[in-house]
């Protein structure tokens, strides 16, 4: 089993760890809704990416409302 040859001094430890700092995330803005987003990712708020709607959030919301109405009608009829 391998063991370290010599003890690492405090200064060399700190010198080595100087590069471990976290970098700040660069945020860009969504061209449609102007909210901050990560670059090269679609917007979580409006579903927009590269000049087109990738996620049709309004259609999904409408479908969800429709399903909820059907469930409510079934519960009322029972």
Secondary structure, DSSP 8 states (H G I E B T S, - for coil): ----SS---HHHHHHHHTT-------EEE-TTT--EEETTS--TTT-EETTEESS-HHHHHHHHHHHHHHHHHHHHH-
